Amino acid sequence: KQRAGKVVTLVKGFVGRDADLQELARLLKSKCGVGGSAKEGEIIIQGDHRDRVVELLTRSGYRCKKAGS
């Protein structure tokens, strides 16, 4: 969706307050060392960081699964 062919890591299905979503996005962006955004229950991280994001989410106590190839 409107990403001009660039690769992104998308975190979907977050349930909670918007402030918590913003804080989680800030944590993921800083740990991966990239930019991104959080809105409408989704976190977009620039680049392919699926393995790192899954590791960080699991360590933070979230349940997650990796999708895509």
mmCIF file as Biopython writes it, N, C-alpha, C and O atoms, coordinates in Angstrom:
data_model
#
loop_
_atom_site.group_PDB
_atom_site.id
_atom_site.type_symbol
_atom_site.label_atom_id
_atom_site.label_alt_id
_atom_site.label_comp_id
_atom_site.label_asym_id
_atom_site.label_entity_id
_atom_site.label_seq_id
_atom_site.pdbx_PDB_ins_code
_atom_site.Cartn_x
_atom_site.Cartn_y
_atom_site.Cartn_z
_atom_site.occupancy
_atom_site.B_iso_or_equiv
_atom_site.auth_seq_id
_atom_site.auth_asym_id
_atom_site.pdbx_PDB_model_num
ATOM 1   N N  . LYS A ? 1  ? 0.819  -1.189  0.000  1.0 0.0 1  A 1 
ATOM 2   C CA . LYS A ? 1  ? 0.000  0.000   0.000  1.0 0.0 1  A 1 
ATOM 3   C C  . LYS A ? 1  ? 0.862  1.252   0.000  1.0 0.0 1  A 1 
ATOM 4   O O  . LYS A ? 1  ? 1.441  1.590   1.033  1.0 0.0 1  A 1 
ATOM 5   N N  . GLN A ? 2  ? 0.963  1.922   -1.080 1.0 0.0 2  A 1 
ATOM 6   C CA . GLN A ? 2  ? 1.600  3.231   -1.175 1.0 0.0 2  A 1 
ATOM 7   C C  . GLN A ? 2  ? 2.976  3.284   -0.526 1.0 0.0 2  A 1 
ATOM 8   O O  . GLN A ? 2  ? 3.278  4.225   0.207  1.0 0.0 2  A 1 
ATOM 9   N N  . ARG A ? 3  ? 3.804  2.294   -0.784 1.0 0.0 3  A 1 
ATOM 10  C CA . ARG A ? 3  ? 5.147  2.297   -0.200 1.0 0.0 3  A 1 
ATOM 11  C C  . ARG A ? 3  ? 6.216  2.411   -1.273 1.0 0.0 3  A 1 
ATOM 12  O O  . ARG A ? 3  ? 7.401  2.249   -0.984 1.0 0.0 3  A 1 
ATOM 13  N N  . ALA A ? 4  ? 5.824  2.682   -2.482 1.0 0.0 4  A 1 
ATOM 14  C CA . ALA A ? 4  ? 6.732  2.919   -3.603 1.0 0.0 4  A 1 
ATOM 15  C C  . ALA A ? 4  ? 7.716  1.765   -3.809 1.0 0.0 4  A 1 
ATOM 16  O O  . ALA A ? 4  ? 8.866  1.995   -4.182 1.0 0.0 4  A 1 
ATOM 17  N N  . GLY A ? 5  ? 7.279  0.540   -3.572 1.0 0.0 5  A 1 
ATOM 18  C CA . GLY A ? 5  ? 8.115  -0.628  -3.806 1.0 0.0 5  A 1 
ATOM 19  C C  . GLY A ? 5  ? 9.167  -0.877  -2.745 1.0 0.0 5  A 1 
ATOM 20  O O  . GLY A ? 5  ? 9.994  -1.774  -2.908 1.0 0.0 5  A 1 
ATOM 21  N N  . LYS A ? 6  ? 9.162  -0.116  -1.668 1.0 0.0 6  A 1 
ATOM 22  C CA . LYS A ? 6  ? 10.151 -0.293  -0.613 1.0 0.0 6  A 1 
ATOM 23  C C  . LYS A ? 6  ? 9.723  -1.415  0.336  1.0 0.0 6  A 1 
ATOM 24  O O  . LYS A ? 6  ? 8.532  -1.652  0.539  1.0 0.0 6  A 1 
ATOM 25  N N  . VAL A ? 7  ? 10.701 -2.089  0.903  1.0 0.0 7  A 1 
ATOM 26  C CA . VAL A ? 7  ? 10.435 -3.189  1.823  1.0 0.0 7  A 1 
ATOM 27  C C  . VAL A ? 7  ? 10.199 -2.625  3.221  1.0 0.0 7  A 1 
ATOM 28  O O  . VAL A ? 7  ? 10.962 -1.785  3.697  1.0 0.0 7  A 1 
ATOM 29  N N  . VAL A ? 8  ? 9.140  -3.091  3.870  1.0 0.0 8  A 1 
ATOM 30  C CA . VAL A ? 8  ? 8.847  -2.684  5.241  1.0 0.0 8  A 1 
ATOM 31  C C  . VAL A ? 8  ? 8.478  -3.919  6.055  1.0 0.0 8  A 1 
ATOM 32  O O  . VAL A ? 8  ? 8.080  -4.945  5.504  1.0 0.0 8  A 1 
ATOM 33  N N  . THR A ? 9  ? 8.615  -3.807  7.361  1.0 0.0 9  A 1 
ATOM 34  C CA . THR A ? 9  ? 8.147  -4.822  8.290  1.0 0.0 9  A 1 
ATOM 35  C C  . THR A ? 9  ? 6.885  -4.275  8.930  1.0 0.0 9  A 1 
ATOM 36  O O  . THR A ? 9  ? 6.891  -3.177  9.487  1.0 0.0 9  A 1 
ATOM 37  N N  . LEU A ? 10 ? 5.804  -5.037  8.853  1.0 0.0 10 A 1 
ATOM 38  C CA . LEU A ? 10 ? 4.497  -4.584  9.309  1.0 0.0 10 A 1 
ATOM 39  C C  . LEU A ? 10 ? 4.074  -5.404  10.520 1.0 0.0 10 A 1 
ATOM 40  O O  . LEU A ? 10 ? 4.045  -6.634  10.464 1.0 0.0 10 A 1 
ATOM 41  N N  . VAL A ? 11 ? 3.745  -4.721  11.616 1.0 0.0 11 A 1 
ATOM 42  C CA . VAL A ? 11 ? 3.253  -5.375  12.822 1.0 0.0 11 A 1 
ATOM 43  C C  . VAL A ? 11 ? 1.768  -5.043  12.915 1.0 0.0 11 A 1 
ATOM 44  O O  . VAL A ? 11 ? 1.391  -3.883  13.083 1.0 0.0 11 A 1 
ATOM 45  N N  . LYS A ? 12 ? 0.920  -6.084  12.802 1.0 0.0 12 A 1 
ATOM 46  C CA . LYS A ? 12 ? -0.534 -5.874  12.813 1.0 0.0 12 A 1 
ATOM 47  C C  . LYS A ? 12 ? -1.151 -6.586  14.011 1.0 0.0 12 A 1 
ATOM 48  O O  . LYS A ? 12 ? -0.527 -7.452  14.625 1.0 0.0 12 A 1 
ATOM 49  N N  . GLY A ? 13 ? -2.379 -6.209  14.328 1.0 0.0 13 A 1 
ATOM 50  C CA . GLY A ? 13 ? -3.146 -6.906  15.350 1.0 0.0 13 A 1 
ATOM 51  C C  . GLY A ? 13 ? -2.865 -6.469  16.771 1.0 0.0 13 A 1 
ATOM 52  O O  . GLY A ? 13 ? -3.173 -7.206  17.707 1.0 0.0 13 A 1 
ATOM 53  N N  . PHE A ? 14 ? -2.289 -5.291  16.962 1.0 0.0 14 A 1 
ATOM 54  C CA . PHE A ? 14 ? -2.024 -4.807  18.318 1.0 0.0 14 A 1 
ATOM 55  C C  . PHE A ? 14 ? -3.337 -4.434  18.982 1.0 0.0 14 A 1 
ATOM 56  O O  . PHE A ? 14 ? -4.151 -3.714  18.404 1.0 0.0 14 A 1 
ATOM 57  N N  . VAL A ? 15 ? -3.541 -4.926  20.198 1.0 0.0 15 A 1 
ATOM 58  C CA . VAL A ? 15 ? -4.737 -4.590  20.963 1.0 0.0 15 A 1 
ATOM 59  C C  . VAL A ? 15 ? -4.295 -3.823  22.196 1.0 0.0 15 A 1 
ATOM 60  O O  . VAL A ? 15 ? -3.520 -4.329  23.007 1.0 0.0 15 A 1 
ATOM 61  N N  . GLY A ? 16 ? -4.785 -2.616  22.332 1.0 0.0 16 A 1 
ATOM 62  C CA . GLY A ? 16 ? -4.408 -1.795  23.480 1.0 0.0 16 A 1 
ATOM 63  C C  . GLY A ? 16 ? -4.590 -0.324  23.169 1.0 0.0 16 A 1 
ATOM 64  O O  . GLY A ? 16 ? -5.163 0.052   22.146 1.0 0.0 16 A 1 
ATOM 65  N N  . ARG A ? 17 ? -4.084 0.502   24.081 1.0 0.0 17 A 1 
ATOM 66  C CA . ARG A ? 17 ? -4.219 1.948   23.918 1.0 0.0 17 A 1 
ATOM 67  C C  . ARG A ? 17 ? -3.274 2.457   22.839 1.0 0.0 17 A 1 
ATOM 68  O O  . ARG A ? 17 ? -2.253 1.837   22.541 1.0 0.0 17 A 1 
ATOM 69  N N  . ASP A ? 18 ? -3.629 3.586   22.266 1.0 0.0 18 A 1 
ATOM 70  C CA . ASP A ? 18 ? -2.800 4.197   21.228 1.0 0.0 18 A 1 
ATOM 71  C C  . ASP A ? 18 ? -1.438 4.617   21.788 1.0 0.0 18 A 1 
ATOM 72  O O  . ASP A ? 18 ? -0.426 4.545   21.091 1.0 0.0 18 A 1 
ATOM 73  N N  . ALA A ? 19 ? -1.421 5.054   23.041 1.0 0.0 19 A 1 
ATOM 74  C CA . ALA A ? 19 ? -0.152 5.444   23.665 1.0 0.0 19 A 1 
ATOM 75  C C  . ALA A ? 19 ? 0.783  4.244   23.775 1.0 0.0 19 A 1 
ATOM 76  O O  . ALA A ? 19 ? 1.991  4.381   23.584 1.0 0.0 19 A 1 
ATOM 77  N N  . ASP A ? 20 ? 0.233  3.066   24.082 1.0 0.0 20 A 1 
ATOM 78  C CA . ASP A ? 20 ? 1.046  1.851   24.160 1.0 0.0 20 A 1 
ATOM 79  C C  . ASP A ? 20 ? 1.581  1.462   22.789 1.0 0.0 20 A 1 
ATOM 80  O O  . ASP A ? 20 ? 2.716  1.002   22.663 1.0 0.0 20 A 1 
ATOM 81  N N  . LEU A ? 21 ? 0.757  1.649   21.763 1.0 0.0 21 A 1 
ATOM 82  C CA . LEU A ? 21 ? 1.182  1.366   20.391 1.0 0.0 21 A 1 
ATOM 83  C C  . LEU A ? 21 ? 2.346  2.278   20.001 1.0 0.0 21 A 1 
ATOM 84  O O  . LEU A ? 21 ? 3.322  1.823   19.404 1.0 0.0 21 A 1 
ATOM 85  N N  . GLN A ? 22 ? 2.242  3.552   20.336 1.0 0.0 22 A 1 
ATOM 86  C CA . GLN A ? 22 ? 3.300  4.512   20.021 1.0 0.0 22 A 1 
ATOM 87  C C  . GLN A ? 22 ? 4.594  4.155   20.756 1.0 0.0 22 A 1 
ATOM 88  O O  . GLN A ? 22 ? 5.681  4.246   20.186 1.0 0.0 22 A 1 
ATOM 89  N N  . GLU A ? 23 ? 4.473  3.750   22.023 1.0 0.0 23 A 1 
ATOM 90  C CA . GLU A ? 23 ? 5.652  3.395   22.816 1.0 0.0 23 A 1 
ATOM 91  C C  . GLU A ? 23 ? 6.329  2.138   22.264 1.0 0.0 23 A 1 
ATOM 92  O O  . GLU A ? 23 ? 7.556  2.070   22.199 1.0 0.0 23 A 1 
ATOM 93  N N  . LEU A ? 24 ? 5.529  1.147   21.867 1.0 0.0 24 A 1 
ATOM 94  C CA . LEU A ? 24 ? 6.080  -0.077  21.281 1.0 0.0 24 A 1 
ATOM 95  C C  . LEU A ? 24 ? 6.764  0.236   19.956 1.0 0.0 24 A 1 
ATOM 96  O O  . LEU A ? 24 ? 7.828  -0.310  19.666 1.0 0.0 24 A 1 
ATOM 97  N N  . ALA A ? 25 ? 6.168  1.100   19.156 1.0 0.0 25 A 1 
ATOM 98  C CA . ALA A ? 25 ? 6.782  1.495   17.882 1.0 0.0 25 A 1 
ATOM 99  C C  . ALA A ? 25 ? 8.110  2.201   18.130 1.0 0.0 25 A 1 
ATOM 100 O O  . ALA A ? 25 ? 9.080  1.961   17.412 1.0 0.0 25 A 1 
ATOM 101 N N  . ARG A ? 26 ? 8.163  3.060   19.127 1.0 0.0 26 A 1 
ATOM 102 C CA . ARG A ? 26 ? 9.400  3.765   19.458 1.0 0.0 26 A 1 
ATOM 103 C C  . ARG A ? 26 ? 10.489 2.770   19.863 1.0 0.0 26 A 1 
ATOM 104 O O  . ARG A ? 26 ? 11.646 2.913   19.467 1.0 0.0 26 A 1 
ATOM 105 N N  . LEU A ? 27 ? 10.115 1.763   20.652 1.0 0.0 27 A 1 
ATOM 106 C CA . LEU A ? 27 ? 11.072 0.741   21.080 1.0 0.0 27 A 1 
ATOM 107 C C  . LEU A ? 27 ? 11.604 -0.046  19.879 1.0 0.0 27 A 1 
ATOM 108 O O  . LEU A ? 27 ? 12.813 -0.233  19.743 1.0 0.0 27 A 1 
ATOM 109 N N  . LEU A ? 28 ? 10.703 -0.505  19.012 1.0 0.0 28 A 1 
ATOM 110 C CA . LEU A ? 28 ? 11.115 -1.303  17.859 1.0 0.0 28 A 1 
ATOM 111 C C  . LEU A ? 28 ? 11.998 -0.492  16.908 1.0 0.0 28 A 1 
ATOM 112 O O  . LEU A ? 28 ? 13.002 -0.997  16.406 1.0 0.0 28 A 1 
ATOM 113 N N  . LYS A ? 29 ? 11.623 0.759   16.664 1.0 0.0 29 A 1 
ATOM 114 C CA . LYS A ? 29 ? 12.418 1.594   15.760 1.0 0.0 29 A 1 
ATOM 115 C C  . LYS A ? 29 ? 13.813 1.840   16.309 1.0 0.0 29 A 1 
ATOM 116 O O  . LYS A ? 29 ? 14.790 1.811   15.562 1.0 0.0 29 A 1 
ATOM 117 N N  . SER A ? 30 ? 13.910 2.080   17.604 1.0 0.0 30 A 1 
ATOM 118 C CA . SER A ? 30 ? 15.234 2.361   18.179 1.0 0.0 30 A 1 
ATOM 119 C C  . SER A ? 30 ? 16.094 1.104   18.215 1.0 0.0 30 A 1 
ATOM 120 O O  . SER A ? 30 ? 17.294 1.179   17.952 1.0 0.0 30 A 1 
ATOM 121 N N  . LYS A ? 31 ? 15.512 -0.048  18.533 1.0 0.0 31 A 1 
ATOM 122 C CA . LYS A ? 31 ? 16.284 -1.284  18.594 1.0 0.0 31 A 1 
ATOM 123 C C  . LYS A ? 31 ? 16.737 -1.750  17.206 1.0 0.0 31 A 1 
ATOM 124 O O  . LYS A ? 31 ? 17.796 -2.362  17.068 1.0 0.0 31 A 1 
ATOM 125 N N  . CYS A ? 32 ? 15.937 -1.459  16.191 1.0 0.0 32 A 1 
ATOM 126 C CA . CYS A ? 32 ? 16.313 -1.840  14.823 1.0 0.0 32 A 1 
ATOM 127 C C  . CYS A ? 32 ? 17.155 -0.754  14.153 1.0 0.0 32 A 1 
ATOM 128 O O  . CYS A ? 32 ? 17.788 -1.009  13.128 1.0 0.0 32 A 1 
ATOM 129 N N  . GLY A ? 33 ? 17.170 0.436   14.713 1.0 0.0 33 A 1 
ATOM 130 C CA . GLY A ? 33 ? 17.969 1.518   14.159 1.0 0.0 33 A 1 
ATOM 131 C C  . GLY A ? 33 ? 17.431 2.080   12.859 1.0 0.0 33 A 1 
ATOM 132 O O  . GLY A ? 33 ? 18.200 2.504   11.996 1.0 0.0 33 A 1 
ATOM 133 N N  . VAL A ? 34 ? 16.120 2.085   12.714 1.0 0.0 34 A 1 
ATOM 134 C CA . VAL A ? 34 ? 15.491 2.570   11.482 1.0 0.0 34 A 1 
ATOM 135 C C  . VAL A ? 34 ? 14.304 3.460   11.823 1.0 0.0 34 A 1 
ATOM 136 O O  . VAL A ? 34 ? 13.959 3.635   12.991 1.0 0.0 34 A 1 
ATOM 137 N N  . GLY A ? 35 ? 13.691 4.013   10.799 1.0 0.0 35 A 1 
ATOM 138 C CA . GLY A ? 35 ? 12.498 4.826   10.967 1.0 0.0 35 A 1 
ATOM 139 C C  . GLY A ? 35 ? 11.252 3.988   10.810 1.0 0.0 35 A 1 
ATOM 140 O O  . GLY A ? 35 ? 11.320 2.786   10.549 1.0 0.0 35 A 1 
ATOM 141 N N  . GLY A ? 36 ? 10.129 4.627   10.969 1.0 0.0 36 A 1 
ATOM 142 C CA . GLY A ? 36 ? 8.853  3.944   10.809 1.0 0.0 36 A 1 
ATOM 143 C C  . GLY A ? 36 ? 7.737  4.804   11.344 1.0 0.0 36 A 1 
ATOM 144 O O  . GLY A ? 36 ? 7.929  5.983   11.640 1.0 0.0 36 A 1 
ATOM 145 N N  . SER A ? 37 ? 6.555  4.200   11.469 1.0 0.0 37 A 1 
ATOM 146 C CA . SER A ? 37 ? 5.407  4.932   11.983 1.0 0.0 37 A 1 
ATOM 147 C C  . SER A ? 37 ? 4.439  3.964   12.643 1.0 0.0 37 A 1 
ATOM 148 O O  . SER A ? 37 ? 4.523  2.750   12.455 1.0 0.0 37 A 1 
ATOM 149 N N  . ALA A ? 38 ? 3.522  4.521   13.416 1.0 0.0 38 A 1 
ATOM 150 C CA . ALA A ? 38 ? 2.490  3.719   14.075 1.0 0.0 38 A 1 
ATOM 151 C C  . ALA A ? 38 ? 1.176  4.460   13.962 1.0 0.0 38 A 1 
ATOM 152 O O  . ALA A ? 38 ? 1.051  5.599   14.413 1.0 0.0 38 A 1 
ATOM 153 N N  . LYS A ? 39 ? 0.190  3.804   13.353 1.0 0.0 39 A 1 
ATOM 154 C CA . LYS A ? 39 ? -1.139 4.391   13.266 1.0 0.0 39 A 1 
ATOM 155 C C  . LYS A ? 39 ? -2.149 3.309   12.936 1.0 0.0 39 A 1 
ATOM 156 O O  . LYS A ? 39 ? -1.825 2.302   12.307 1.0 0.0 39 A 1 
ATOM 157 N N  . GLU A ? 40 ? -3.379 3.537   13.372 1.0 0.0 40 A 1 
ATOM 158 C CA . GLU A ? 40 ? -4.498 2.641   13.089 1.0 0.0 40 A 1 
ATOM 159 C C  . GLU A ? 40 ? -4.206 1.198   13.484 1.0 0.0 40 A 1 
ATOM 160 O O  . GLU A ? 40 ? -4.590 0.276   12.765 1.0 0.0 40 A 1 
ATOM 161 N N  . GLY A ? 41 ? -3.534 0.988   14.614 1.0 0.0 41 A 1 
ATOM 162 C CA . GLY A ? 41 ? -3.273 -0.354  15.111 1.0 0.0 41 A 1 
ATOM 163 C C  . GLY A ? 41 ? -2.164 -1.097  14.401 1.0 0.0 41 A 1 
ATOM 164 O O  . GLY A ? 41 ? -2.003 -2.299  14.616 1.0 0.0 41 A 1 
ATOM 165 N N  . GLU A ? 42 ? -1.388 -0.422  13.558 1.0 0.0 42 A 1 
ATOM 166 C CA . GLU A ? 42 ? -0.289 -1.045  12.835 1.0 0.0 42 A 1 
ATOM 167 C C  . GLU A ? 42 ? 1.004  -0.281  13.088 1.0 0.0 42 A 1 
ATOM 168 O O  . GLU A ? 42 ? 1.010  0.939   13.249 1.0 0.0 42 A 1 
ATOM 169 N N  . ILE A ? 43 ? 2.100  -1.039  13.118 1.0 0.0 43 A 1 
ATOM 170 C CA . ILE A ? 43 ? 3.420  -0.427  13.216 1.0 0.0 43 A 1 
ATOM 171 C C  . ILE A ? 43 ? 4.169  -0.773  11.938 1.0 0.0 43 A 1 
ATOM 172 O O  . ILE A ? 43 ? 4.260  -1.942  11.563 1.0 0.0 43 A 1 
ATOM 173 N N  . ILE A ? 44 ? 4.702  0.236   11.277 1.0 0.0 44 A 1 
ATOM 174 C CA . ILE A ? 44 ? 5.471  0.039   10.053 1.0 0.0 44 A 1 
ATOM 175 C C  . ILE A ? 44 ? 6.925  0.372   10.360 1.0 0.0 44 A 1 
ATOM 176 O O  . ILE A ? 44 ? 7.247  1.488   10.767 1.0 0.0 44 A 1 
ATOM 177 N N  . ILE A ? 45 ? 7.798  -0.614  10.160 1.0 0.0 45 A 1 
ATOM 178 C CA . ILE A ? 45 ? 9.229  -0.442  10.375 1.0 0.0 45 A 1 
ATOM 179 C C  . ILE A ? 45 ? 9.895  -0.499  9.006  1.0 0.0 45 A 1 
ATOM 180 O O  . ILE A ? 45 ? 9.639  -1.428  8.239  1.0 0.0 45 A 1 
ATOM 181 N N  . GLN A ? 46 ? 10.738 0.466   8.686  1.0 0.0 46 A 1 
ATOM 182 C CA . GLN A ? 46 ? 11.381 0.503   7.373  1.0 0.0 46 A 1 
ATOM 183 C C  . GLN A ? 46 ? 12.415 -0.615  7.261  1.0 0.0 46 A 1 
ATOM 184 O O  . GLN A ? 46 ? 13.277 -0.769  8.127  1.0 0.0 46 A 1 
ATOM 185 N N  . GLY A ? 47 ? 12.318 -1.383  6.194  1.0 0.0 47 A 1 
ATOM 186 C CA . GLY A ? 47 ? 13.270 -2.462  5.935  1.0 0.0 47 A 1 
ATOM 187 C C  . GLY A ? 47 ? 12.752 -3.816  6.389  1.0 0.0 47 A 1 
ATOM 188 O O  . GLY A ? 47 ? 11.697 -3.907  7.017  1.0 0.0 47 A 1 
ATOM 189 N N  . ASP A ? 48 ? 13.500 -4.868  6.068  1.0 0.0 48 A 1 
ATOM 190 C CA . ASP A ? 48 ? 13.129 -6.226  6.426  1.0 0.0 48 A 1 
ATOM 191 C C  . ASP A ? 48 ? 13.786 -6.588  7.754  1.0 0.0 48 A 1 
ATOM 192 O O  . ASP A ? 48 ? 14.948 -6.992  7.795  1.0 0.0 48 A 1 
ATOM 193 N N  . HIS A ? 49 ? 13.031 -6.438  8.834  1.0 0.0 49 A 1 
ATOM 194 C CA . HIS A ? 49 ? 13.538 -6.718  10.178 1.0 0.0 49 A 1 
ATOM 195 C C  . HIS A ? 49 ? 12.647 -7.723  10.897 1.0 0.0 49 A 1 
ATOM 196 O O  . HIS A ? 49 ? 12.484 -7.653  12.115 1.0 0.0 49 A 1 
ATOM 197 N N  . ARG A ? 50 ? 12.065 -8.666  10.141 1.0 0.0 50 A 1 
ATOM 198 C CA . ARG A ? 50 ? 11.112 -9.608  10.734 1.0 0.0 50 A 1 
ATOM 199 C C  . ARG A ? 50 ? 11.698 -10.393 11.902 1.0 0.0 50 A 1 
ATOM 200 O O  . ARG A ? 50 ? 11.083 -10.475 12.965 1.0 0.0 50 A 1 
ATOM 201 N N  . ASP A ? 51 ? 12.883 -10.970 11.711 1.0 0.0 51 A 1 
ATOM 202 C CA . ASP A ? 51 ? 13.470 -11.803 12.766 1.0 0.0 51 A 1 
ATOM 203 C C  . ASP A ? 51 ? 13.740 -10.984 14.030 1.0 0.0 51 A 1 
ATOM 204 O O  . ASP A ? 51 ? 13.444 -11.434 15.137 1.0 0.0 51 A 1 
ATOM 205 N N  . ARG A ? 52 ? 14.293 -9.806  13.868 1.0 0.0 52 A 1 
ATOM 206 C CA . ARG A ? 52 ? 14.611 -8.940  15.011 1.0 0.0 52 A 1 
ATOM 207 C C  . ARG A ? 52 ? 13.337 -8.486  15.718 1.0 0.0 52 A 1 
ATOM 208 O O  . ARG A ? 52 ? 13.299 -8.446  16.948 1.0 0.0 52 A 1 
ATOM 209 N N  . VAL A ? 53 ? 12.288 -8.140  14.956 1.0 0.0 53 A 1 
ATOM 210 C CA . VAL A ? 53 ? 11.034 -7.674  15.545 1.0 0.0 53 A 1 
ATOM 211 C C  . VAL A ? 53 ? 10.362 -8.810  16.321 1.0 0.0 53 A 1 
ATOM 212 O O  . VAL A ? 53 ? 9.856  -8.589  17.421 1.0 0.0 53 A 1 
ATOM 213 N N  . VAL A ? 54 ? 10.352 -10.015 15.762 1.0 0.0 54 A 1 
ATOM 214 C CA . VAL A ? 54 ? 9.760  -11.160 16.463 1.0 0.0 54 A 1 
ATOM 215 C C  . VAL A ? 54 ? 10.507 -11.415 17.767 1.0 0.0 54 A 1 
ATOM 216 O O  . VAL A ? 54 ? 9.890  -11.667 18.803 1.0 0.0 54 A 1 
ATOM 217 N N  . GLU A ? 55 ? 11.820 -11.349 17.715 1.0 0.0 55 A 1 
ATOM 218 C CA . GLU A ? 55 ? 12.639 -11.553 18.918 1.0 0.0 55 A 1 
ATOM 219 C C  . GLU A ? 55 ? 12.332 -10.495 19.980 1.0 0.0 55 A 1 
ATOM 220 O O  . GLU A ? 55 ? 12.170 -10.822 21.156 1.0 0.0 55 A 1 
ATOM 221 N N  . LEU A ? 56 ? 12.253 -9.237  19.568 1.0 0.0 56 A 1 
ATOM 222 C CA . LEU A ? 56 ? 11.988 -8.148  20.514 1.0 0.0 56 A 1 
ATOM 223 C C  . LEU A ? 56 ? 10.590 -8.239  21.113 1.0 0.0 56 A 1 
ATOM 224 O O  . LEU A ? 56 ? 10.409 -8.014  22.309 1.0 0.0 56 A 1 
ATOM 225 N N  . LEU A ? 57 ? 9.603  -8.567  20.284 1.0 0.0 57 A 1 
ATOM 226 C CA . LEU A ? 57 ? 8.229  -8.686  20.783 1.0 0.0 57 A 1 
ATOM 227 C C  . LEU A ? 57 ? 8.090  -9.847  21.756 1.0 0.0 57 A 1 
ATOM 228 O O  . LEU A ? 57 ? 7.420  -9.723  22.781 1.0 0.0 57 A 1 
ATOM 229 N N  . THR A ? 58 ? 8.720  -10.975 21.440 1.0 0.0 58 A 1 
ATOM 230 C CA . THR A ? 58 ? 8.660  -12.141 22.318 1.0 0.0 58 A 1 
ATOM 231 C C  . THR A ? 58 ? 9.325  -11.829 23.651 1.0 0.0 58 A 1 
ATOM 232 O O  . THR A ? 58 ? 8.806  -12.189 24.707 1.0 0.0 58 A 1 
ATOM 233 N N  . ARG A ? 59 ? 10.473 -11.161 23.602 1.0 0.0 59 A 1 
ATOM 234 C CA . ARG A ? 59 ? 11.183 -10.800 24.827 1.0 0.0 59 A 1 
ATOM 235 C C  . ARG A ? 59 ? 10.393 -9.801  25.671 1.0 0.0 59 A 1 
ATOM 236 O O  . ARG A ? 59 ? 10.535 -9.768  26.893 1.0 0.0 59 A 1 
ATOM 237 N N  . SER A ? 60 ? 9.558  -8.983  25.017 1.0 0.0 60 A 1 
ATOM 238 C CA . SER A ? 60 ? 8.744  -7.993  25.738 1.0 0.0 60 A 1 
ATOM 239 C C  . SER A ? 60 ? 7.452  -8.577  26.253 1.0 0.0 60 A 1 
ATOM 240 O O  . SER A ? 60 ? 6.673  -7.869  26.892 1.0 0.0 60 A 1 
ATOM 241 N N  . GLY A ? 61 ? 7.198  -9.855  25.995 1.0 0.0 61 A 1 
ATOM 242 C CA . GLY A ? 61 ? 6.003  -10.504 26.533 1.0 0.0 61 A 1 
ATOM 243 C C  . GLY A ? 61 ? 4.821  -10.556 25.578 1.0 0.0 61 A 1 
ATOM 244 O O  . GLY A ? 61 ? 3.726  -10.934 25.995 1.0 0.0 61 A 1 
ATOM 245 N N  . TYR A ? 62 ? 4.998  -10.199 24.336 1.0 0.0 62 A 1 
ATOM 246 C CA . TYR A ? 62 ? 3.919  -10.264 23.355 1.0 0.0 62 A 1 
ATOM 247 C C  . TYR A ? 62 ? 3.968  -11.596 22.620 1.0 0.0 62 A 1 
ATOM 248 O O  . TYR A ? 62 ? 5.040  -12.159 22.399 1.0 0.0 62 A 1 
ATOM 249 N N  . ARG A ? 63 ? 2.788  -12.093 22.245 1.0 0.0 63 A 1 
ATOM 250 C CA . ARG A ? 63 ? 2.741  -13.284 21.410 1.0 0.0 63 A 1 
ATOM 251 C C  . ARG A ? 63 ? 2.734  -12.823 19.972 1.0 0.0 63 A 1 
ATOM 252 O O  . ARG A ? 63 ? 2.022  -11.882 19.621 1.0 0.0 63 A 1 
ATOM 253 N N  . CYS A ? 64 ? 3.522  -13.480 19.135 1.0 0.0 64 A 1 
ATOM 254 C CA . CYS A ? 64 ? 3.563  -13.074 17.740 1.0 0.0 64 A 1 
ATOM 255 C C  . CYS A ? 64 ? 3.982  -14.241 16.879 1.0 0.0 64 A 1 
ATOM 256 O O  . CYS A ? 64 ? 4.539  -15.229 17.358 1.0 0.0 64 A 1 
ATOM 257 N N  . LYS A ? 65 ? 3.701  -14.105 15.594 1.0 0.0 65 A 1 
ATOM 258 C CA . LYS A ? 65 ? 4.163  -15.100 14.636 1.0 0.0 65 A 1 
ATOM 259 C C  . LYS A ? 65 ? 4.631  -14.368 13.400 1.0 0.0 65 A 1 
ATOM 260 O O  . LYS A ? 65 ? 4.154  -13.280 13.075 1.0 0.0 65 A 1 
ATOM 261 N N  . LYS A ? 66 ? 5.572  -14.988 12.721 1.0 0.0 66 A 1 
ATOM 262 C CA . LYS A ? 66 ? 6.180  -14.371 11.547 1.0 0.0 66 A 1 
ATOM 263 C C  . LYS A ? 66 ? 5.410  -14.811 10.313 1.0 0.0 66 A 1 
ATOM 264 O O  . LYS A ? 66 ? 5.091  -15.989 10.151 1.0 0.0 66 A 1 
ATOM 265 N N  . ALA A ? 67 ? 5.118  -13.860 9.455  1.0 0.0 67 A 1 
ATOM 266 C CA . ALA A ? 67 ? 4.420  -14.157 8.189  1.0 0.0 67 A 1 
ATOM 267 C C  . ALA A ? 67 ? 5.283  -13.699 7.041  1.0 0.0 67 A 1 
ATOM 268 O O  . ALA A ? 67 ? 6.166  -12.860 7.218  1.0 0.0 67 A 1 
ATOM 269 N N  . GLY A ? 68 ? 5.038  -14.238 5.873  1.0 0.0 68 A 1 
ATOM 270 C CA . GLY A ? 68 ? 5.810  -13.857 4.688  1.0 0.0 68 A 1 
ATOM 271 C C  . GLY A ? 68 ? 6.897  -14.848 4.419  1.0 0.0 68 A 1 
ATOM 272 O O  . GLY A ? 68 ? 7.075  -15.822 5.149  1.0 0.0 68 A 1 
ATOM 273 N N  . SER A ? 69 ? 7.631  -14.584 3.348  1.0 0.0 69 A 1 
ATOM 274 C CA . SER A ? 69 ? 8.649  -15.560 2.944  1.0 0.0 69 A 1 
ATOM 275 C C  . SER A ? 69 ? 9.986  -15.330 3.558  1.0 0.0 69 A 1 
ATOM 276 O O  . SER A ? 69 ? 10.923 -16.083 3.296  1.0 0.0 69 A 1 
#
